[in-house]
Amino acid sequence: QLQLVESGGGLVQPGESLRLSCVASGIIFSIERMGWYRQAPGKEGELVARISSDGSTNYADSVKGRFTISRDNAKNTVYLQMNSLKPEDTAVYYCNRYPSIINLGYWGQGTQVTVSS
């Protein structure tokens, strides 16, 4: 069965960078479309970025040019490189198959990203 373990979050100042990782198991990772999602307190969950099995990517307008999603199929891992972080990027970040809906179905524990001076 699907298991997802996210890591790499933390507390950073505006303008700094973080790299999130998500290791997946229980699926044939290489054929799956994967996404990074986030949910801030009091807000709806949103898709931040997604990557197809062929490596093509798509980003939310709010992170375009700052975030980069990538994958390593040999390691069953999807990454999210986050540069030029802003306070509005503060949220719990999750990975999952794409498409998925936060709070529906299985989700990992997520990783907290806090951007604050």
PEDA-V627996 format. One record per residue. N is the residue number from 1. RES is the residue in three letters. OMEGA is omega as a letter, one per 40 degrees, with the letter a starting at -180 (none if undefined). Layout:
# PEDA-V627996
n->N res->RES omega->OMEGA
n->N res->RES omega->OMEGA
This chain:
# PEDA-V627996
n->1 res->GLN omega->a
n->2 res->LEU omega->i
n->3 res->GLN omega->a
n->4 res->LEU omega->i
n->5 res->VAL omega->i
n->6 res->GLU omega->i
n->7 res->SER omega->i
n->8 res->GLY omega->a
n->9 res->GLY omega->i
n->10 res->GLY omega->i
n->11 res->LEU omega->i
n->12 res->VAL omega->i
n->13 res->GLN omega->i
n->14 res->PRO omega->a
n->15 res->GLY omega->a
n->16 res->GLU omega->a
n->17 res->SER omega->i
n->18 res->LEU omega->i
n->19 res->ARG omega->i
n->20 res->LEU omega->i
n->21 res->SER omega->i
n->22 res->CYS omega->i
n->23 res->VAL omega->a
n->24 res->ALA omega->i
n->25 res->SER omega->i
n->26 res->GLY omega->i
n->27 res->ILE omega->i
n->28 res->ILE omega->a
n->29 res->PHE omega->a
n->30 res->SER omega->a
n->31 res->ILE omega->a
n->32 res->GLU omega->i
n->33 res->ARG omega->a
n->34 res->MET omega->i
n->35 res->GLY omega->i
n->36 res->TRP omega->a
n->37 res->TYR omega->i
n->38 res->ARG omega->i
n->39 res->GLN omega->i
n->40 res->ALA omega->a
n->41 res->PRO omega->i
n->42 res->GLY omega->a
n->43 res->LYS omega->i
n->44 res->GLU omega->i
n->45 res->GLY omega->i
n->46 res->GLU omega->i
n->47 res->LEU omega->a
n->48 res->VAL omega->a
n->49 res->ALA omega->i
n->50 res->ARG omega->a
n->51 res->ILE omega->a
n->52 res->SER omega->a
n->53 res->SER omega->i
n->54 res->ASP omega->i
n->55 res->GLY omega->i
n->56 res->SER omega->a
n->57 res->THR omega->i
n->58 res->ASN omega->a
n->59 res->TYR omega->i
n->60 res->ALA omega->a
n->61 res->ASP omega->a
n->62 res->SER omega->a
n->63 res->VAL omega->a
n->64 res->LYS omega->a
n->65 res->GLY omega->i
n->66 res->ARG omega->a
n->67 res->PHE omega->i
n->68 res->THR omega->i
n->69 res->ILE omega->i
n->70 res->SER omega->a
n->71 res->ARG omega->i
n->72 res->ASP omega->a
n->73 res->ASN omega->i
n->74 res->ALA omega->a
n->75 res->LYS omega->a
n->76 res->ASN omega->a
n->77 res->THR omega->i
n->78 res->VAL omega->a
n->79 res->TYR omega->i
n->80 res->LEU omega->i
n->81 res->GLN omega->a
n->82 res->MET omega->i
n->83 res->ASN omega->i
n->84 res->SER omega->a
n->85 res->LEU omega->a
n->86 res->LYS omega->i
n->87 res->PRO omega->i
n->88 res->GLU omega->i
n->89 res->ASP omega->i
n->90 res->THR omega->a
n->91 res->ALA omega->i
n->92 res->VAL omega->a
n->93 res->TYR omega->a
n->94 res->TYR omega->i
n->95 res->CYS omega->i
n->96 res->ASN omega->i
n->97 res->ARG omega->i
n->98 res->TYR omega->e
n->99 res->PRO omega->i
n->100 res->SER omega->i
n->101 res->ILE omega->a
n->102 res->ILE omega->a
n->103 res->ASN omega->i
n->104 res->LEU omega->a
n->105 res->GLY omega->a
n->106 res->TYR omega->i
n->107 res->TRP omega->i
n->108 res->GLY omega->a
n->109 res->GLN omega->a
n->110 res->GLY omega->i
n->111 res->THR omega->a
n->112 res->GLN omega->i
n->113 res->VAL omega->i
n->114 res->THR omega->a
n->115 res->VAL omega->a
n->116 res->SER omega->i
n->117 res->SER omega->none
